[in-house]
Amino acid sequence: MPHQRVSPRNLRFARSMRHVPTDAEEKLWRELRSRRLDRMKFRRQVSIGNYIADFVCLQAKLIVEIDGTQHGDSAYDRRRDAELNARGFQVLRFWNGDVLRDLDAVCDTIVACARDADR
C-alpha cells in the first residue's frame, strides 16, 4: 500500500504513549531497543494508518502488541489486525502477564516469527 500521511493527532498520541508505558511494555522494550533482540530494529508506539502499534520491526513487517484484559475477544482488535495484515504486517499479541512472567518465551516467539518472515 502507498505511504499514508499520519494525522498530527495520532503522532501526538503516539509520542505521549512513549512516555507512559505499561510495566509489560517497559520490560519488553528493554529487550527490543537498540537491536538487542537478534539484531532486529524495533520502534515503539508507531502510527500505521489509523492505528498505533506498540512495537514494530519494519524489516520483518512484524508488529508486537502487549495487551491487558480489556483486549480479550475484541472485535476492534480483529478489525485492526485485519487492516494491518492487509498492509503486509504480521501481528503478534501477548498478554501483559505473559511478558511479566515469561519474557524469554515471548522473545523466543518474536524471534521465530521474524525469522519466518525473512523466508
Z-matrix of the N, CA and C atoms (Angstrom, degrees):
N
C 1 1.456
C 2 1.525 1 108.61
N 3 1.291 2 117.55 1 147.06
C 4 1.461 3 119.92 2 179.74
C 5 1.522 4 110.83 3 -67.58
N 6 1.330 5 114.45 4 158.28
C 7 1.459 6 120.03 5 178.80
C 8 1.520 7 109.72 6 -60.79
N 9 1.305 8 115.85 7 133.07
C 10 1.455 9 120.73 8 -178.54
C 11 1.527 10 108.27 9 -112.17
N 12 1.301 11 117.33 10 132.78
C 13 1.457 12 121.82 11 179.16
C 14 1.523 13 108.98 12 -64.59
N 15 1.314 14 115.16 13 135.80
C 16 1.455 15 121.54 14 -179.75
C 17 1.522 16 108.58 15 -91.11
N 18 1.316 17 115.92 16 135.40
C 19 1.456 18 119.07 17 -178.45
C 20 1.529 19 110.22 18 -68.11
N 21 1.326 20 117.30 19 144.19
C 22 1.470 21 120.40 20 177.16
C 23 1.530 22 111.82 21 -56.73
N 24 1.332 23 116.79 22 -33.61
C 25 1.466 24 120.92 23 178.65
C 26 1.532 25 110.45 24 -62.06
N 27 1.363 26 116.51 25 -45.90
C 28 1.467 27 120.16 26 178.83
C 29 1.520 28 111.39 27 -64.03
N 30 1.329 29 117.04 28 -39.80
C 31 1.469 30 120.09 29 178.40
C 32 1.524 31 111.27 30 -61.55
N 33 1.323 32 116.82 31 -45.56
C 34 1.474 33 120.23 32 178.95
C 35 1.524 34 110.60 33 -62.74
N 36 1.328 35 116.59 34 -42.21
C 37 1.461 36 120.49 35 -179.26
C 38 1.526 37 110.67 36 -64.99
N 39 1.329 38 117.19 37 -43.48
C 40 1.475 39 121.08 38 178.81
C 41 1.525 40 110.26 39 -61.37
N 42 1.317 41 116.80 40 -44.08
C 43 1.475 42 119.83 41 178.79
C 44 1.526 43 110.89 42 -61.43
N 45 1.323 44 116.67 43 -43.26
C 46 1.464 45 119.21 44 -179.02
C 47 1.531 46 110.75 45 -65.19
N 48 1.335 47 116.97 46 -35.39
C 49 1.462 48 120.26 47 179.99
C 50 1.532 49 111.79 48 -67.64
N 51 1.321 50 117.56 49 -27.92
C 52 1.469 51 120.61 50 177.35
C 53 1.524 52 111.32 51 -65.06
N 54 1.319 53 116.23 52 -24.92
C 55 1.465 54 120.51 53 -176.99
C 56 1.527 55 113.39 54 -89.66
N 57 1.326 56 117.65 55 -10.09
C 58 1.470 57 120.83 56 -179.21
C 59 1.527 58 111.06 57 -133.85
N 60 1.337 59 117.95 58 59.01
C 61 1.471 60 119.00 59 -178.94
C 62 1.522 61 111.35 60 -70.25
N 63 1.317 62 115.31 61 155.40
C 64 1.460 63 119.45 62 171.99
C 65 1.533 64 107.55 63 -72.27
N 66 1.320 65 116.99 64 167.28
C 67 1.467 66 120.33 65 177.88
C 68 1.530 67 110.72 66 -58.64
N 69 1.323 68 116.49 67 -41.10
C 70 1.461 69 120.73 68 -179.24
C 71 1.528 70 111.00 69 -67.13
N 72 1.328 71 117.88 70 -42.35
C 73 1.460 72 120.78 71 177.76
C 74 1.524 73 111.22 72 -62.48
N 75 1.311 74 116.32 73 -42.03
C 76 1.471 75 120.74 74 179.18
C 77 1.529 76 110.84 75 -62.92
N 78 1.310 77 116.13 76 -43.49
C 79 1.468 78 120.44 77 -179.51
C 80 1.530 79 111.16 78 -64.26
N 81 1.327 80 117.16 79 -44.97
C 82 1.456 81 119.63 80 179.38
C 83 1.526 82 111.05 81 -68.42
N 84 1.319 83 118.22 82 -38.43
C 85 1.460 84 121.10 83 -179.77
C 86 1.535 85 111.32 84 -59.68
N 87 1.326 86 116.65 85 -35.56
C 88 1.476 87 119.43 86 177.14
C 89 1.526 88 111.17 87 -60.16
N 90 1.333 89 117.86 88 -28.81
C 91 1.466 90 121.81 89 178.69
C 92 1.533 91 112.26 90 -86.22
N 93 1.333 92 117.29 91 -30.37
C 94 1.457 93 121.20 92 -174.26
C 95 1.526 94 113.33 93 -88.69
N 96 1.319 95 117.96 94 -29.48
C 97 1.466 96 120.60 95 -171.78
C 98 1.524 97 111.83 96 -68.18
N 99 1.299 98 115.13 97 155.56
C 100 1.474 99 123.23 98 175.02
C 101 1.524 100 113.04 99 55.62
N 102 1.329 101 115.96 100 34.88
C 103 1.483 102 121.73 101 177.16
C 104 1.537 103 112.58 102 58.36
N 105 1.314 104 117.72 103 31.49
C 106 1.466 105 121.31 104 -178.55
C 107 1.525 106 112.73 105 -72.14
N 108 1.312 107 117.20 106 -28.83
C 109 1.467 108 120.46 107 -177.97
C 110 1.522 109 108.90 108 -97.11
N 111 1.296 110 116.79 109 103.37
C 112 1.465 111 123.56 110 175.00
C 113 1.536 112 112.59 111 53.21
N 114 1.335 113 116.28 112 30.52
C 115 1.474 114 123.59 113 177.58
C 116 1.530 115 113.50 114 61.76
N 117 1.337 116 116.62 115 20.29
C 118 1.469 117 120.76 116 178.36
C 119 1.526 118 109.75 117 -85.38
N 120 1.320 119 115.76 118 139.10
C 121 1.459 120 122.14 119 178.47
C 122 1.522 121 109.01 120 -90.20
N 123 1.336 122 115.88 121 113.28
C 124 1.463 123 121.22 122 176.26
C 125 1.517 124 109.69 123 -111.17
N 126 1.325 125 114.67 124 147.68
C 127 1.458 126 122.41 125 170.53
C 128 1.523 127 106.40 126 -118.83
N 129 1.316 128 116.20 127 155.97
C 130 1.472 129 118.12 128 179.31
C 131 1.517 130 110.97 129 -117.92
N 132 1.333 131 113.88 130 151.98
C 133 1.465 132 123.11 131 179.63
C 134 1.525 133 110.03 132 49.47
N 135 1.330 134 114.90 133 64.89
C 136 1.458 135 122.36 134 -176.20
C 137 1.528 136 109.30 135 -103.77
N 138 1.311 137 115.20 136 131.29
C 139 1.459 138 120.84 137 178.01
C 140 1.526 139 109.10 138 -81.92
N 141 1.336 140 115.97 139 123.10
C 142 1.466 141 122.65 140 177.24
C 143 1.522 142 106.31 141 -129.74
N 144 1.317 143 115.30 142 112.65
C 145 1.461 144 119.05 143 -175.05
C 146 1.520 145 109.24 144 60.71
N 147 1.323 146 115.88 145 -127.78
C 148 1.472 147 120.93 146 -179.80
C 149 1.528 148 112.70 147 -92.50
N 150 1.322 149 117.25 148 7.49
C 151 1.459 150 121.06 149 -173.19
C 152 1.520 151 111.47 150 -120.36
N 153 1.316 152 114.98 151 159.76
C 154 1.458 153 121.27 152 174.86
C 155 1.520 154 107.35 153 -118.54
N 156 1.331 155 115.51 154 120.86
C 157 1.462 156 121.72 155 -179.75
C 158 1.520 157 109.52 156 -92.30
N 159 1.333 158 116.81 157 140.66
C 160 1.461 159 120.29 158 179.77
C 161 1.521 160 111.15 159 -60.73
N 162 1.338 161 117.23 160 -53.21
C 163 1.459 162 122.51 161 -179.10
C 164 1.521 163 108.76 162 -139.93
N 165 1.338 164 116.56 163 139.81
C 166 1.458 165 121.00 164 -178.69
C 167 1.521 166 109.92 165 -136.84
N 168 1.326 167 115.35 166 132.91
C 169 1.456 168 122.39 167 167.29
C 170 1.523 169 105.26 168 -109.33
N 171 1.333 170 116.35 169 103.91
C 172 1.458 171 120.54 170 -175.26
C 173 1.522 172 111.63 171 -66.42
N 174 1.322 173 117.32 172 -37.07
C 175 1.464 174 120.20 173 -178.99
C 176 1.524 175 111.46 174 -59.99
N 177 1.332 176 116.76 175 -43.43
C 178 1.463 177 121.26 176 -179.43
C 179 1.528 178 112.19 177 -89.32
N 180 1.356 179 116.85 178 -3.38
C 181 1.472 180 121.44 179 -176.07
C 182 1.533 181 109.75 180 53.64
N 183 1.333 182 115.07 181 46.80
C 184 1.458 183 122.52 182 -175.33
C 185 1.520 184 110.16 183 -119.71
N 186 1.322 185 115.87 184 128.89
C 187 1.465 186 122.95 185 175.67
C 188 1.512 187 107.64 186 -112.68
N 189 1.334 188 116.19 187 134.34
C 190 1.455 189 121.99 188 176.72
C 191 1.524 190 107.54 189 -116.81
N 192 1.317 191 115.20 190 122.76
C 193 1.465 192 122.15 191 178.92
C 194 1.518 193 109.17 192 -112.28
N 195 1.319 194 116.11 193 137.22
C 196 1.460 195 122.58 194 176.05
C 197 1.522 196 106.30 195 -112.63
N 198 1.326 197 115.94 196 117.73
C 199 1.462 198 120.98 197 -170.48
C 200 1.518 199 113.18 198 -115.28
N 201 1.326 200 114.31 199 145.49
C 202 1.454 201 122.00 200 169.14
C 203 1.514 202 109.30 201 -95.00
N 204 1.304 203 116.44 202 -177.44
C 205 1.463 204 121.15 203 -175.21
C 206 1.527 205 113.49 204 -64.31
N 207 1.334 206 118.09 205 -20.39
C 208 1.464 207 120.53 206 179.78
C 209 1.524 208 111.59 207 -65.42
N 210 1.338 209 117.42 208 -14.54
C 211 1.457 210 121.20 209 -178.54
C 212 1.527 211 112.97 210 -92.87
N 213 1.315 212 118.23 211 -2.42
C 214 1.459 213 120.82 212 -178.81
C 215 1.519 214 111.86 213 -58.58
N 216 1.330 215 116.90 214 122.53
C 217 1.465 216 123.44 215 177.39
C 218 1.533 217 111.91 216 50.25
N 219 1.327 218 116.46 217 50.86
C 220 1.454 219 122.19 218 -175.81
C 221 1.530 220 111.60 219 -92.30
N 222 1.320 221 116.30 220 121.65
C 223 1.469 222 121.25 221 176.20
C 224 1.527 223 109.66 222 -64.22
N 225 1.320 224 117.65 223 -36.66
C 226 1.469 225 121.91 224 177.22
C 227 1.531 226 110.07 225 -58.98
N 228 1.333 227 116.81 226 -46.50
C 229 1.468 228 120.40 227 -179.45
C 230 1.528 229 111.33 228 -64.40
N 231 1.322 230 117.71 229 -35.55
C 232 1.469 231 120.19 230 177.57
C 233 1.530 232 110.98 231 -64.65
N 234 1.342 233 116.72 232 -43.58
C 235 1.470 234 120.71 233 177.45
C 236 1.532 235 110.55 234 -64.46
N 237 1.313 236 115.68 235 -43.53
C 238 1.466 237 122.02 236 179.85
C 239 1.528 238 110.14 237 -60.57
N 240 1.328 239 116.70 238 -49.31
C 241 1.465 240 120.88 239 179.68
C 242 1.523 241 111.12 240 -61.15
N 243 1.336 242 117.24 241 -39.07
C 244 1.467 243 120.41 242 179.47
C 245 1.532 244 110.51 243 -62.95
N 246 1.323 245 117.45 244 -41.79
C 247 1.466 246 119.62 245 178.49
C 248 1.525 247 110.92 246 -67.33
N 249 1.324 248 116.99 247 -42.10
C 250 1.463 249 119.58 248 179.11
C 251 1.528 250 111.16 249 -66.11
N 252 1.341 251 117.09 250 -37.56
C 253 1.465 252 120.95 251 174.78
C 254 1.526 253 110.54 252 -62.20
N 255 1.338 254 116.88 253 -41.41
C 256 1.462 255 121.02 254 179.03
C 257 1.529 256 111.10 255 -62.89
N 258 1.319 257 116.63 256 -25.77
C 259 1.472 258 121.54 257 176.66
C 260 1.528 259 111.42 258 -84.00
N 261 1.337 260 116.16 259 1.17
C 262 1.461 261 120.25 260 176.36
C 263 1.518 262 115.45 261 96.17
N 264 1.326 263 117.71 262 6.37
C 265 1.456 264 121.34 263 -179.50
C 266 1.525 265 111.72 264 -94.26
N 267 1.306 266 115.92 265 144.26
C 268 1.460 267 121.84 266 167.90
C 269 1.529 268 106.26 267 -95.49
N 270 1.310 269 117.38 268 134.62
C 271 1.458 270 121.54 269 -178.34
C 272 1.526 271 109.35 270 -111.44
N 273 1.320 272 115.53 271 122.31
C 274 1.468 273 122.05 272 173.91
C 275 1.516 274 107.97 273 -104.98
N 276 1.319 275 116.48 274 134.27
C 277 1.466 276 120.73 275 177.86
C 278 1.516 277 109.90 276 -120.62
N 279 1.317 278 114.99 277 134.09
C 280 1.464 279 122.05 278 176.36
C 281 1.522 280 108.10 279 -129.03
N 282 1.317 281 115.49 280 146.10
C 283 1.462 282 120.23 281 173.78
C 284 1.523 283 109.44 282 -77.01
N 285 1.329 284 116.00 283 149.08
C 286 1.462 285 121.10 284 175.94
C 287 1.524 286 110.71 285 -49.60
N 288 1.321 287 116.66 286 -47.12
C 289 1.462 288 121.57 287 -177.41
C 290 1.518 289 112.99 288 -60.92
N 291 1.329 290 117.07 289 -36.13
C 292 1.469 291 120.26 290 177.97
C 293 1.522 292 110.65 291 -62.76
N 294 1.326 293 116.27 292 -43.26
C 295 1.470 294 120.21 293 179.48
C 296 1.526 295 110.11 294 -65.21
N 297 1.309 296 116.89 295 -42.97
C 298 1.456 297 120.55 296 -176.71
C 299 1.526 298 112.34 297 -71.10
N 300 1.348 299 117.86 298 -33.11
C 301 1.469 300 121.32 299 -177.00
C 302 1.521 301 113.89 300 -90.80
N 303 1.342 302 117.42 301 -36.25
C 304 1.464 303 119.70 302 -172.74
C 305 1.524 304 111.10 303 -141.42
N 306 1.317 305 115.61 304 66.29
C 307 1.453 306 121.84 305 -177.56
C 308 1.532 307 111.87 306 -60.12
N 309 1.320 308 117.40 307 -36.16
C 310 1.474 309 119.92 308 -179.88
C 311 1.530 310 111.57 309 -60.50
N 312 1.321 311 117.14 310 -43.50
C 313 1.463 312 120.38 311 179.53
C 314 1.524 313 110.80 312 -65.43
N 315 1.323 314 117.26 313 -39.46
C 316 1.465 315 121.36 314 177.60
C 317 1.529 316 109.62 315 -61.50
N 318 1.325 317 116.76 316 -47.50
C 319 1.466 318 121.01 317 -179.60
C 320 1.527 319 111.36 318 -63.99
N 321 1.326 320 116.82 319 -40.26
C 322 1.469 321 120.30 320 177.53
C 323 1.526 322 111.02 321 -60.28
N 324 1.326 323 117.26 322 -40.79
C 325 1.460 324 122.01 323 179.13
C 326 1.529 325 110.72 324 -65.76
N 327 1.317 326 116.98 325 -42.10
C 328 1.464 327 121.27 326 179.03
C 329 1.528 328 110.15 327 -61.46
N 330 1.333 329 116.67 328 -46.98
C 331 1.468 330 120.66 329 -179.78
C 332 1.525 331 110.55 330 -62.04
N 333 1.328 332 117.36 331 -44.24
C 334 1.468 333 120.80 332 -179.53
C 335 1.525 334 110.89 333 -61.56
N 336 1.311 335 118.00 334 -42.97
C 337 1.477 336 121.16 335 179.95
C 338 1.526 337 110.97 336 -67.75
N 339 1.315 338 117.47 337 -39.13
C 340 1.474 339 120.67 338 179.20
C 341 1.528 340 109.56 339 -65.89
N 342 1.311 341 117.43 340 -40.26
C 343 1.471 342 120.01 341 179.32
C 344 1.525 343 110.74 342 -66.57
N 345 1.339 344 116.90 343 -38.01
C 346 1.478 345 120.19 344 176.22
C 347 1.530 346 110.70 345 -62.46
N 348 1.335 347 116.00 346 -36.63
C 349 1.471 348 120.30 347 -179.80
C 350 1.528 349 111.49 348 -67.05
N 351 1.333 350 117.23 349 -28.42
C 352 1.462 351 121.36 350 179.99
C 353 1.530 352 112.47 351 -74.09
N 354 1.315 353 117.36 352 -16.43
C 355 1.474 354 120.64 353 -177.85
C 356 1.490 355 112.31 354 -81.57
